[in-house]
Amino acid sequence: AGGAPSLRRKSQGVAGGSDNLAAAMEVAGAGGVGGELQDKERLYQLVADLSREETRESALLELSKQREAFPDLAPILWHSFGTTATLLQEIFSIYPLLSPPQLTASASNRVCNALALLQCVASHPETRTLFLKAHIPLFLYPFLNTISKT
């Protein structure tokens, strides 16, 4: 039966361990051999790393850099438990630094990487409508009212 995976499977996500990793791999259709499987495993590890504070910054950077290399990144991010909340938390954490402007280069890079991943989710055909129905763009309005001092 080559039908679509169940919604329950999709909602299980990645960050919860090997069972969730296996479920996410099934959702994304990972079943290739060699390099393709290693790439998928690396992708799932990076997404899982977003859930841990000590690995989040490097995972944000790596996923942001390589988002074009993973065509199914957006659905994986969206359907992985806690990942969208984590990306939003990265954005919320810099709100106090916007006015008065106190944003450091490090904080700016980190939030830009989170925004790039949310943009990936917003522009993917499978996740675009879900993204909009969840009203995620409302959280981005504080960025529209900033003034650059450069």
Sequence and secondary structure as in RCSB ss.txt:
>XXXX:A:sequence
AGGAPSLRRKSQGVAGGSDNLAAAMEVAGAGGVGGELQDKERLYQLVADLSREETRESALLELSKQREAFPDLAP
ILWHSFGTTATLLQEIFSIYPLLSPPQLTASASNRVCNALALLQCVASHPETRTLFLKAHIPLFLYPFLNTISKT
>XXXX:A:secstr
      HHHHHH STT HHHHHHHHHHHT    THHHHHHHHHHHHHHHTTSHHHHHHHHHHHHHTGGG TTHHH
HHHHSTTHHHHHHHHHHTTHHHHTTT   HHHHHHHHHHHHHHHHHHHSTTTHHHHHHTTGGGGGHHHHT     
